[in-house]
């Protein structure tokens, strides 16, 4: 059989007449009774609602938020009362799939405990009753992060090739495909939704014409489609990302003696102390003291920072401090040396700046080493304004591997 699922036209047919499903009902028997024309190679698409009802995943109560919490392993994003969460299945969706629609008042519907297993059991029961080779897809409704509206996606599958890896193939023009991987189970779920609908109470549909996607074995199920949190570039909402940033370490290991991406360093610095202004003087005439004004977040307060990036200024300081010459920037944090009643606030501001710099470096995947004033002062004092007292210096560079750090 060809591995190309496109065998011509695709027919999607609703299965009508299925009654209200209750806990303990034999779902395979109900579907088999009403799906009177099922053939080899068909895919039976079933709404998770009737799967959950048959499995007794209906709970009493009006506290939807408590139900959502019970089904949540991680909050991904929240805005007002709306929560996007990760369920125990790995799905990232609104409200953990907890639903109050198409269920009796005062009741809440939860997702199946293991929707892939539900699909496998349903497929087994339908195959025994109908005597045909079929696939089963269990669906639920999801929103999309970059689109308005909702669509059905697969949350369980058995006997269906859920995703097809095209990497390494070539297109019609001979270009190698790098990231193309059609999510067939989701495509089947969306097609079936066109005849099931949300309010028509048609929970089952038959998709015909995709026999090439129907497999002899149950297969890995929809679990194969779930992207891990580590691989998800959008695993957190903005508010949650800020919360996570607060939990980042405020110290890192010393920078490795290897080259580092200059843009990476600039992002770390600009996120905290802004972009330094451009001097109108020739580089050889620029006064090092002017650097304080170019990069000082507290220009009108009693604390600030100086970035040392020019090789002619940076290398002697690195040598004096015993740091690798590959380090591209040293940030000297300082307060005004005139003392006074504002010194405590100035020290607190300078300490906060240091902490934000370290966290920003961690976010960008950089390493940084803090050198306290007693170590750094002799080497960096000449780059500061006359009225500035160094608090310390932060050497920023590449984060090395464990092997590099061990050396």
Buried (B, 14 or more C-beta within 10 A) or exposed (E): EEEEBEBEEBEBBBBEEBEEBEEEBEBBEBBBBEBEEBEEBBBBBBBBBBBBBBBEBBBEEEEBEEBBBEBBEBBBBEEEEEBBBBBBBBBBBBBBBBBBEBBEEEBBBBBBEBBBBBBBBBBBBBBEBBEEBBBBBBBBBBEEEEEEEBBBBBBBBBBBBBBBEBEEEEEEEEEEEEEEEBBBBBBBBBBBBEBBEEEEBBBBBBBBBBBBBBBEEBBBBBBBBBEEBEEEEEBBBEEBEEEEBEEBEEEBEBBBBEEBEEEBBBBBBEBBBEEBEEEEEEEEEBEBBEBBBBBBBBEEBBBBBBBBBEEEBBBEBBEEBEBBEBBBBBBBBBBBBEEEEBBEEBBEBBBEBBBBBBBBBBBBEBBBBBBEBEBBBEBBBEBBBEEBBBBBBBBBBBBBEEEEEEE
